[in-house]
Amino acid sequence: MKIMDYLKYSLYLLFAVGLTLTGCAEDDEAPEPENELEVITDVKLIFTNVNDASDVVEASAQDPDGEGVQDLVISDQIDLDTSKTYTLTFEIFNNLETPGEDIGLVISEEDDEHQVFFSFTADAFSDPTGNGNIDTASDDINYNDADGNGNALGLSTTWTTSSTPVDGGTFTARLQHQPGQKTATSGADVGESDFDLEFVLNIK
């Protein structure tokens, strides 16, 4: 074999080995972790009167079959007073574990991936007005918290009820999981729902 041919053959061989090693290295890389939905078995909405901390209204939902196919089942109505201002907070747990896992803390830690959206019977509240932001993300909601980018989170919000009573209205809280998708304008149709709960709302 001529020297030039030998050199060419050696270069081709080195190139082929390099490609093989590169392919193996890529194959050995771990796949990207999936952004799975949170496991949630218990959700409680807590409305606290801002002028009377002893005035607290709670409404709960619970998963009746744990890891089964059933969704969260609502067990309470939301009964508020007219012309009162409330702070709404949440207790969110995965009670399949012992002790239960506080998913609210997980959501706070992953605040750039989550947002709670709301809808409600039109004009049930004097502030915010309207019917919520599930249908239109830019509609008014009084968010008290935000992620590190300044985008709304929704684990704490403020609500002032109307002076007009509401009987048999609705109040919906939807927690959206939006990894890599959440922005200042992303709406309730972006990502997947960790929960979507519609309660009966009475204001008297």
SVG drawing of the C-alpha trace seen along z (x, -y; Angstrom):
<svg xmlns="http://www.w3.org/2000/svg" viewBox="-81 -47 86 49">
<polyline fill="none" stroke="black" stroke-width="0.4" points="0.0,0.0 1.3,-3.4 2.1,-5.9 -0.6,-8.3 -3.2,-5.6 -2.2,-4.4 -2.6,-7.9 -6.0,-8.3 -7.2,-4.9 -6.0,-5.9 -7.9,-9.2 -11.1,-7.5 -10.8,-4.9 -10.3,-7.6 -13.3,-9.5 -15.5,-6.4 -14.5,-5.6 -15.2,-9.2 -18.7,-9.0 -19.4,-5.7 -18.2,-7.1 -20.3,-10.3 -23.4,-8.2 -22.9,-6.1 -22.4,-9.1 -25.7,-10.6 -27.5,-7.3 -26.2,-7.1 -27.6,-10.6 -30.6,-10.4 -33.9,-11.6 -35.4,-14.9 -37.5,-14.6 -41.2,-14.9 -43.2,-17.7 -45.8,-15.6 -49.0,-17.0 -49.1,-17.3 -50.8,-14.5 -53.6,-16.2 -56.1,-14.5 -57.4,-17.4 -58.1,-21.0 -59.5,-23.6 -60.5,-27.1 -60.2,-29.5 -61.9,-32.9 -60.9,-35.0 -62.6,-38.4 -59.9,-41.0 -61.6,-43.0 -62.4,-40.0 -60.0,-37.1 -62.5,-35.0 -64.9,-35.2 -63.6,-32.3 -65.5,-30.4 -64.0,-27.1 -65.0,-25.0 -63.3,-21.6 -62.9,-19.0 -61.4,-15.5 -60.4,-12.6 -62.6,-9.7 -60.5,-6.9 -56.9,-8.1 -54.9,-7.0 -58.1,-5.8 -59.8,-7.4 -62.2,-9.7 -61.7,-13.4 -61.8,-15.6 -65.4,-15.8 -66.7,-19.0 -68.2,-18.7 -69.1,-22.3 -70.7,-25.5 -69.1,-28.9 -71.4,-31.1 -70.2,-34.7 -71.7,-37.9 -72.5,-40.9 -70.2,-43.9 -67.3,-42.2 -63.7,-41.8 -62.0,-38.4 -58.5,-37.0 -58.7,-33.7 -55.9,-31.2 -55.6,-27.4 -54.6,-24.2 -53.5,-21.7 -52.3,-18.2 -51.4,-14.8 -52.6,-12.6 -51.7,-9.4 -48.4,-9.8 -47.9,-9.5 -47.5,-12.2 -49.4,-14.1 -47.3,-16.2 -48.1,-19.9 -48.5,-20.5 -49.0,-24.2 -45.4,-24.4 -44.4,-22.6 -46.5,-25.1 -44.8,-28.0 -41.4,-26.5 -42.4,-26.0 -44.3,-29.3 -42.9,-29.9 -44.8,-26.8 -48.2,-27.4 -51.1,-29.9 -54.6,-29.8 -57.3,-31.2 -60.8,-32.0 -64.3,-32.4 -67.5,-33.4 -71.1,-34.5 -71.0,-37.9 -70.9,-40.8 -70.9,-38.6 -68.0,-40.7 -67.6,-44.5 -63.8,-44.0 -62.8,-42.3 -65.7,-43.1 -66.7,-41.0 -66.7,-37.2 -63.1,-36.2 -60.1,-35.4 -60.6,-31.8 -62.2,-33.0 -59.9,-36.0 -56.5,-36.0 -56.3,-39.8 -59.5,-40.2 -59.2,-41.6 -58.3,-39.4 -56.7,-40.8 -53.6,-38.6 -51.5,-39.1 -48.6,-36.9 -46.3,-36.5 -43.5,-34.3 -39.9,-35.4 -40.7,-36.9 -43.5,-39.1 -46.3,-37.0 -49.4,-36.2 -49.5,-33.0 -52.9,-32.9 -52.4,-31.1 -53.5,-34.4 -56.1,-36.7 -58.5,-39.4 -62.3,-39.5 -64.9,-42.1 -68.5,-40.8 -71.3,-42.8 -74.0,-44.5 -76.5,-42.5 -77.2,-38.9 -76.3,-35.9 -78.2,-32.6 -76.9,-29.5 -74.1,-31.2 -70.8,-29.6 -67.2,-30.1 -64.4,-28.2 -60.7,-27.9 -58.5,-26.3 -54.8,-25.5 -52.9,-25.4 -49.5,-23.6 -47.5,-25.5 -43.9,-24.4 -41.9,-26.4 -45.2,-28.1 -46.1,-30.5 -45.8,-34.2 -47.4,-37.5 -50.2,-36.8 -50.6,-33.0 -54.2,-32.0 -56.1,-29.2 -56.0,-27.3 -52.2,-27.0 -50.8,-23.8 -52.8,-21.2 -55.1,-21.5 -53.8,-20.2 -57.4,-20.9 -60.5,-22.6 -63.2,-23.0 -66.6,-24.7 -68.3,-25.5 -71.8,-26.8 -71.5,-30.4 -74.0,-32.1 -73.7,-35.7 -76.3,-36.9"/>
</svg>
